[in-house]
Amino acid sequence: MKAIVIGAGIVGLATARALASRGYSVTVIERSRQAAGASVRNFGMIWPVGQPAGPLYATAMRSRAIWKEICTEAGIWHQENGSLHLAYHDDEQAVLEEFFAANHADRPSLALLPKHQVRDKSSVAVLEGLQAALWSSDELIVDPREALLKLPAFLAEKYGITFQFGVAATRVRSGEVHTADGHVHEANTIVICSGQDFETLYPAVLAQSGITRCKLQMMRTQAQPANIGASLCAGLTLTHYKSFATLPSRAALVNRFEKESPEYLRHGIHVLVSQNQAGEITLGDTHEYGLHHDPFDRTDLNQLVLRYLETFCLLPNSEIQESWHGLYAKMPGDHAWFLHHPEPGVTILNGLGGAGMTLSFGMAETCLSPDGTAS
Ligand SMILES: Cc1cc2nc3c(=O)[nH]c(=O)nc-3n(C[C@H](O)[C@H](O)[C@H](O)COP(=O)(O)OP(=O)(O)OC[C@H]3O[C@@H](n4cnc5c(N)ncnc54)[C@H](O)[C@@H]3O)c2cc1C
């Protein structure tokens, strides 16, 4: 049985792996010479703590286990450094305590740390004014630029997956993929993982799904002199992730941000801090939603990110050496992803939003049945 996967971002790679492990002979067709989309532009955070209890947390943990296995086997750098959510206000502390109370029975990885233990986990967390800290040992980081480069070679070697880079799929029908170089490729199963390209394949289906784009601005510092420990975030992050969305205490926190610093909520800013193998810190981000985005980045939004960063993290070297933006595909409402069959034997898998690195490997395992059909 032959399968073609379109797109060599993390969703395409995870899908290709899942199909190959179900016995398919898999070819991945990717427009770029190497992956250059959302999957290389992110923090590299595998972030289960951001997923709500139940199937999504389970999917994130399944992904985490697969990432760990692959990174170990393929020699991809990764660090199981966990995460800290830092609280400097009563309303932030209330959210952390409520989250811990609701989740610690199912997530033994969680702990509320007293202030004096925070330094053991992070050399850069601001301790002055710190009221509470939620530690989670689930989080893992990879360097997405390295991981997305090495994964195809590993998947080719381990599963015999074939990659065609620099080839754009222009048309898909049941059983066949037409590419811009004039070839027609035949396959029993075709899975389209085209990320934020909604205009090339099945544009009408994607338009009807309500899927949209999100633009995120990011920065990277120069290398720090030492390992900073856990990945960090603070109060704004509690307004962002689904795992906190249903907590009653969250409303007071959002109200305060609306009054004190509405510009952060208006631009979807929350600040995450992750360190890569070179010691550099990846920082961000902003969230702007819509089908069209300005190709230029706003310095004022990056300044807001840096200003908020200082409230909870003091880096020895905060000089910014790179900035960029990424675009990801996002479904409306509570949909964690978009899975649709526009024709027999053709599946569209997309729209994992800000959690594609966290969910993709687990999602592909969950969505593909033993015979490789997606549901
Ligand atoms: C700035 C930023 C930070 C993020 N941080 C995190 C994080 O820390 N943790 C986390 O879990 N998630 C994070 N995310 C989300 C995550 O990166 C995305 O959910 C994920 O990368 C989406 O993967 P994808 O494969 O769908 O898209 P992409 O990585 O964009 O890949 C799609 C690929 O399809 C190819 N393609 C499209 N159309 C065609 C065609 N017709 N023919 C051939 N090839 C085609 C494209 O060239 C592209 O390479 C972040 C995203 C961004 C932008």
The ligand as an SDF file (V2000), in Angstrom:
LIG
                    3D

 53 58  0  0  0  0  0  0  0  0999 V2000
    6.3380   31.3000   16.4020 C   0  0  0  0  0  0  0  0  0  0  0  0
    5.6980   29.9940   16.7380 C   0  0  0  0  0  0  0  0  0  0  0  0
    5.9490   29.4050   17.9750 C   0  0  0  0  0  0  0  0  0  0  0  0
    5.3830   28.1660   18.2800 C   0  0  0  0  0  0  0  0  0  0  0  0
    5.7680   27.5120   19.4160 N   0  0  0  0  0  0  0  0  0  0  0  0
    5.3420   26.2480   19.6250 C   0  0  0  0  0  0  0  0  0  0  0  0
    5.8590   25.4760   20.6900 C   0  0  0  0  0  0  0  0  0  0  0  0
    6.7990   25.8650   21.3710 O   0  0  0  0  0  0  0  0  0  0  0  0
    5.2860   24.2690   20.9530 N   0  0  0  0  0  0  0  0  0  0  0  0
    4.2950   23.7600   20.1650 C   0  0  0  0  0  0  0  0  0  0  0  0
    3.7830   22.6920   20.4690 O   0  0  0  0  0  0  0  0  0  0  0  0
    3.8770   24.4130   19.0570 N   0  0  0  0  0  0  0  0  0  0  0  0
    4.3730   25.6430   18.7750 C   0  0  0  0  0  0  0  0  0  0  0  0
    3.9570   26.3110   17.6850 N   0  0  0  0  0  0  0  0  0  0  0  0
    2.9910   25.6840   16.7850 C   0  0  0  0  0  0  0  0  0  0  0  0
    3.6560   24.7070   15.8350 C   0  0  0  0  0  0  0  0  0  0  0  0
    4.8890   25.2130   15.3900 O   0  0  0  0  0  0  0  0  0  0  0  0
    2.6980   24.4210   14.6770 C   0  0  0  0  0  0  0  0  0  0  0  0
    1.4690   23.9330   15.1700 O   0  0  0  0  0  0  0  0  0  0  0  0
    3.2680   23.3660   13.7380 C   0  0  0  0  0  0  0  0  0  0  0  0
    4.5930   23.6640   13.3930 O   0  0  0  0  0  0  0  0  0  0  0  0
    2.4170   23.2460   12.4830 C   0  0  0  0  0  0  0  0  0  0  0  0
    3.0220   22.2680   11.6880 O   0  0  0  0  0  0  0  0  0  0  0  0
    2.5640   22.0220   10.1930 P   0  0  0  0  0  0  0  0  0  0  0  0
    3.2910   20.8350    9.7300 O   0  0  0  0  0  0  0  0  0  0  0  0
    1.0680   22.0170   10.1360 O   0  0  0  0  0  0  0  0  0  0  0  0
    2.9720   23.3560    9.4270 O   0  0  0  0  0  0  0  0  0  0  0  0
    4.3610   23.8130    8.7700 P   0  0  0  0  0  0  0  0  0  0  0  0
    5.4950   23.6050    9.6750 O   0  0  0  0  0  0  0  0  0  0  0  0
    4.1140   25.2060    8.2910 O   0  0  0  0  0  0  0  0  0  0  0  0
    4.5520   22.8230    7.5560 O   0  0  0  0  0  0  0  0  0  0  0  0
    3.7120   22.7900    6.4320 C   0  0  0  0  0  0  0  0  0  0  0  0
    4.5970   22.3930    5.2630 C   0  0  0  0  0  0  0  0  0  0  0  0
    3.7900   22.0920    4.1310 O   0  0  0  0  0  0  0  0  0  0  0  0
    4.4700   22.5400    2.9730 C   0  0  0  0  0  0  0  0  0  0  0  0
    3.4820   22.7050    1.9000 N   0  0  0  0  0  0  0  0  0  0  0  0
    2.3680   23.4630    1.9390 C   0  0  0  0  0  0  0  0  0  0  0  0
    1.6810   23.3310    0.7890 N   0  0  0  0  0  0  0  0  0  0  0  0
    2.3920   22.4850   -0.0010 C   0  0  0  0  0  0  0  0  0  0  0  0
    2.1970   21.9680   -1.2970 C   0  0  0  0  0  0  0  0  0  0  0  0
    1.1260   22.3030   -2.0430 N   0  0  0  0  0  0  0  0  0  0  0  0
    3.1210   21.1170   -1.8200 N   0  0  0  0  0  0  0  0  0  0  0  0
    4.2220   20.7480   -1.0760 C   0  0  0  0  0  0  0  0  0  0  0  0
    4.4430   21.2270    0.1770 N   0  0  0  0  0  0  0  0  0  0  0  0
    3.5340   22.0690    0.7090 C   0  0  0  0  0  0  0  0  0  0  0  0
    5.0930   23.8580    3.4270 C   0  0  0  0  0  0  0  0  0  0  0  0
    6.1580   24.2310    2.5710 O   0  0  0  0  0  0  0  0  0  0  0  0
    5.5220   23.5290    4.8460 C   0  0  0  0  0  0  0  0  0  0  0  0
    6.8740   23.0780    4.9100 O   0  0  0  0  0  0  0  0  0  0  0  0
    4.5000   27.5500   17.3630 C   0  0  0  0  0  0  0  0  0  0  0  0
    4.2540   28.1500   16.1260 C   0  0  0  0  0  0  0  0  0  0  0  0
    4.8550   29.3490   15.8080 C   0  0  0  0  0  0  0  0  0  0  0  0
    4.6080   29.9700   14.4610 C   0  0  0  0  0  0  0  0  0  0  0  0
  1  2  1  0
  2  3  1  0
  2 52  2  0
  3  4  2  0
  4  5  1  0
  4 50  1  0
  5  6  2  0
  6  7  1  0
  6 13  1  0
  7  8  2  0
  7  9  1  0
  9 10  1  0
 10 11  2  0
 10 12  1  0
 12 13  2  0
 13 14  1  0
 14 15  1  0
 14 50  1  0
 15 16  1  0
 16 17  1  0
 16 18  1  0
 18 19  1  0
 18 20  1  0
 20 21  1  0
 20 22  1  0
 22 23  1  0
 23 24  1  0
 24 25  2  0
 24 26  1  0
 24 27  1  0
 27 28  1  0
 28 29  2  0
 28 30  1  0
 28 31  1  0
 31 32  1  0
 32 33  1  0
 33 34  1  0
 33 48  1  0
 34 35  1  0
 35 36  1  0
 35 46  1  0
 36 37  1  0
 36 45  1  0
 37 38  2  0
 38 39  1  0
 39 40  1  0
 39 45  2  0
 40 41  1  0
 40 42  2  0
 42 43  1  0
 43 44  2  0
 44 45  1  0
 46 47  1  0
 46 48  1  0
 48 49  1  0
 50 51  2  0
 51 52  1  0
 52 53  1  0
M  END
$$$$
